[in-house]
């Protein structure tokens, strides 16, 4: 992938999956990346919290379906901690509603289990550098496929949260929800890129969010995006 981000020091990774063969495969695959180090393995979500506290990984690869505590509950508990590692959810594409729950809990993105090894390594690097691994198109597709149960209630809650923003911040939030990069937002709203970054940081702080994906989800829940995506995108 273009624009590979390589950190100055090794990225510590914790792998959480109840399938020992999957864990072994991930360990072997990541062992070929000199800038990534597997610190620990968990066979269940219940093991993630103590292991994360002990080893302090930068990134957790989190399976969803695990027997005692699933990956969604583990992600929510982990991301609620101060200084929490970033989380990449491992999933299959038929679990969209689970992925949305994980993203709302603060996960930095998701990977399909059949993702090519080079893309998994690149995603870990990107997440460790603070960049979510969901493309705007995939984010919109996930949002569009989620069941609409509780839609009105979510819309009211999202609208109340967004009311904390000033007019300019709201415009930037909507543009982020549309999947626009900072340079495009700046051109659209006649702002410099540093000013856009300042507004995004302010939005995250005011709303208690972790990343741009969560801004996009909130804007969508508030009903500000219209048709969320082109089916042929």
C-alpha positions, 0 to 999 in steps of 0.5 A: 500500500502507498504511504507506508508509515514506519515508526521509530520504535517497535509497535507492541501488539497484543493478539486476542483470538480464541482460535490458537491456529489463528493466533499462531498464524498472526504471530508468524506473519507479524514476526516478518515485520521488523518494526512490530513485536507481538507482546502477548496473546489472549484466548478470550476477551477476559484475558485482554484487560490484565494482559494489556495492563501488564504488557502495555501494547500499542495495538490490540488485534481483537477477535469478535467471537470469543467464549467468556467475554467477546471482543466487543465487550473487551473493546468497550472495557479496554477503551474506557481506560486512560492510556488505552491501546488502539484496537483493530477488530478482526471480523467477517463482513457479515457482522456489520452491526458488531463492527459499528458497536466496536467503532462506537466504543473507540476501536480504530477500525477493522480488518477482515480475517482474509486480509492480505498479510501486507495490509494487516501489517500496514494497518497496524502501523497506521493505527499506531500512528493515529490513523483509522484503518477504515476508508470513507467508502467502507465506513459509509457502507458499514453505516448503511448496512446497520439495522435501523432499530432505535433510529429516532432515539439515536438521532435525538441523542446525536443531535443533542451532542452535536449541539455542543459545537459551534457553527464552524465546528459543525460544518467541519464535522459534517465534512468529516462524516462525508469522508473528506480529507483535511485538504478538501475540507479546507478548500470547501470551507475556505480554511487552511489545513492547520485550521481544519486540524484545530477544528477536528481536535476541538470536535474530538475534545468537546464530544469526548471522541477518539477519532474521525470514524466516531465523528462520522458515525455521530454525524450519520446518527444525527441524520446530517448526511442524507444518502450515506453512500452510492451503492456502486461506490 
